[in-house]
Amino acid sequence: MDDGYRDRSAFIKGAKDIAKEVKRQAGKKVGRGVDKMSDEYSKRSYTRFEEDDDDDDYPVQAQDGSYYRSNSRANDDEGAHSDSTEGHDEDDEIYEGEYQGIPRADSTGKVDGQVRATQAQFRDLSQYEGERRKDQEELAQQYETILQECGHGRFQWTLYFVLGLALMADGVEIFVVGFVLPSAEKDMCLSEPNKGMLGLIVYLGMMVGAFVWGGLADRIGRRQTLLISLSINSVFAFFSSFVQGYSSFLFCRLLSGVGIGGSIPIVFSYYSEFLAQEKRGEHLSWLCMFWMIGGIYASAMAWAIIPHYGWSFQMGSAYQFHSWRVFVLVCAFPAVAAIAALNTMPESPRFYLENGKHDEAWMILKQVHDTNMRAKGYPERVFSVTTIKTVKQMDELVDMGEGTAWHQRWKMKLTSLFHQVWGNFLTVFSPEYRRTTYMMMAVWFSMSFSYYGLTVWFPDMIKYLQKQEYNSRTKVFIKEKVEHVTFNFTLENQVHRNGEYFNNKFLNLKMKSMVFEDSLFEECYFEDITSSNTFFKNCTFISTLFYNTDLFKYRLINSKLINSTFLHNKEGCMLDFSDENNAYMIYFVSFLGTLAVLPGNIVSALLMDKIGRLRMLAGSSVISCVSCFFLSFGNSESAMIALLCLFGGISIASWNALDVLTVELYPSDKRTTAFGFLNALCKLAAVLGISIFQSFVGITKAVPILFASGALAAGSFLALKLPETRGQVLQ
């Protein structure tokens, strides 16, 4: 073993001893940092080991702290344990590296310096956050001044109608499944559990969509996210019109709901960032009218399309396209129109400024200014703003390298986006916003639980009252004997017990709500029969022929068939003609209910900026709570419809105030994230409210009324604890 190798071994051993001693004295708290330093140290080498074994140069620290190079063997031996040397890796592989000093074993001052450096780093981060906060406050003030200069005119009204189409698509989506359910349940052979799941699936999809798209809109932009969500809604709404199976239809409606779930949180946030302070509350309330227009559109289209069963066509027995599917297709039009119109509108300039894109934001604000000034007859006015404050950006760049495969780059981008969105969501629950968020969660939940629960309970109660009235007019025939008679007229709402029918013909007729119990049919003939809610229980058929009827085994309960024949029987799930009158009533009630919110919309829009958001929210909730008690007096169909209209007209003011308040309570970089989360909670409350309230239909009215009133009372009380945002600049 030569002297050079011995020197290197001693040098390596000395370096490791120094690192161990430093770690022992510094303690566990800084042990990791020292480990990192020793690792880096062990990965260094000296040029002298690689270049020349005879002439070994390495830096030596002088008394004055400067460094010089020595090429003497004596200096090598003497400086083997110096803190100015460099090391190697664990495999003793020697390579060239840059110089780094290593702390001495008896010097904890440098270790303390590492701790102080870490603390300084945290202080720098805290200072950075403070600077970012200051930038946001300055931007909010300057942005308000710029919007004042841009004015309110043609640009905002154009955007109003464009975003109104997106909000209208959301309103349509709420009603689609409820309107098609009476027809779809027959077309797809739905059981009661399946019917219930189909009714709730849209709310579940919208719950997921609100959370996802709300979070993404704060990261990739309001306009782009809204286009993606509306596109998903349009595509799957289109597919749901053509798919045949229940599972496929359920899946398409779920994804359609996921797409439209982003409309409400994005639309209100997007539009608010083009509105000046004195216009914001009023015009956001005007925007709410499009949700009502969506409900009216859905009711009118259902009324005009679904009852026309003759519009259907089929390709054999495998594919059927009935009129309710035409209605589903027509309901996708508002979303398609919104996509086309949204492509002509720019991104929110406030979003650009929050993300450091000064030039893009300036160009959009100039477009807003010039559009409004030309419309007002002042084309010569020049946009005086030259520079706008932008917010200091967090360093969120991901270094993916040039040689990284495309799928790895996409994976890294999506992972980074997920962490950014999730981190943004967690800040909604930071100490600064925690109290506000919890209060808003309670208000959103109570409002949604009572509103959606009652609005679904109302039509069910109306149907129950209709059924009770219909059953009260049922005619009962006992032990009748009929022979050689031809029935060619409609048989409706009758019960026949222990009857005998001999050599009778039932030709080309409709049986609606007919029940035959313990009856005998001998040598009878049934031809071209269409039935609804008709059953033969414990009956006996002797030498009877069924030709082209829908009286299949499902309608023959515990009955005996002796020498009887079925020819060209229409088995399976058939559309029920008896739904026509009930369907008209459902559409009519929904139409009146949505139309009744018009006065409430107008009043809330005119008073929102005058009396404030909190007074509007709490006052409307209290009046809605009082109106719930009048439901106890609704014992007739007309009374229930009137009370539904009253409740809808009063409660809409609460929703308008809640939307405006949610927009103004959170800053721009967290606005759609917070709004999306609260809207997702709203849909969850809707699912719970609908499920609970429906279970009491026909049992009692007291429990649903008590639940709804209690929730509204709690919501109005909590609303008064929220901060008032009227007259404040948009954060």
Beta strands, then each sheet from edge to edge (+ up, - down):
strand 1: 58-61
strand 2: 67-70
strand 3: 313-315
strand 4: 319-321
strand 5: 475-478
strand 6: 481-483
strand 7: 486-487
strand 8: 491-497
strand 9: 500-502
strand 10: 505-517
strand 11: 520-522
strand 12: 525-532
strand 13: 535-537
strand 14: 540-542
strand 15: 545-549
strand 16: 556-557
strand 17: 560-562
strand 18: 565-567
sheet 1: 1+ 2-
sheet 2: 3+ 4-
sheet 3: 5+ 8+ 10+ 7+
sheet 4: 5+ 8+ 10+ 12+ 15+ 18+
sheet 5: 5+ 8+ 10+ 13+ 16+
sheet 6: 6+ 9+ 11+ 14+ 17+
end
